[in-house]
Amino acid sequence: MADSRFVYVTYIRTTPEKLWQALTDPEFTRRFWSECWQESEWKTGTSWRLMIPDGRVGDSGEILEIDPPRRLVVSWRNEFKPELREEGYSRMTYELEQQGGSVKLTIIHEMDRPGSKFIEAVSGGWPMILSSLKSLLETGEPLEETHHWPKGM
């Protein structure tokens, strides 16, 4: 069990395939994740990066496990805040499970470090990002708050 852990569960009226695409397609991701996008070959052992709109690498890691459209596990380290980067790599897991006409999306973000500042930071960010994703898939529009990268970050 990780020393620091954040778990978030939401239900989205979509299919596992559409949700998987939303979570991994760079152009779709930009629409709900403050103009950020992910770069990866989406194969076990390949690199993964979350890119900030100004071209900086926001986060980086490696694809540890991938089973489309059911499960993705990524090692994840923050790259743009030195105090978070020094904590090292966390582990983020997406689990997608069909539940009738919806998909249960579970996010588990954890780190073997007690009192992780990084896990505290993502626990404040994931709910907004995932709410915007849900809104985009269900209504065609993301949350206004996630249209642009926050100024000064």
Number of C-alpha atoms within 10 A of each C-alpha: 7 13 11 18 22 17 13 14 15 14 16 22 18 17 20 22 14 12 21 18 16 20 20 16 15 18 14 17 19 20 21 30 25 21 19 24 23 21 15 16 11 18 15 15 14 13 17 21 20 22 19 20 15 10 9 11 18 19 20 20 21 21 22 19 16 17 12 14 18 16 16 23 20 24 22 23 22 22 19 14 12 9 12 17 17 12 17 16 22 22 21 20 19 20 20 23 16 16 14 10 11 15 21 20 23 17 21 16 25 24 23 16 17 11 12 17 15 24 22 13 11 14 16 11 12 17 15 16 19 22 17 23 26 24 17 17 19 13 10 9 15 22 19 10 14 20 17 15 15 9 5 4 7
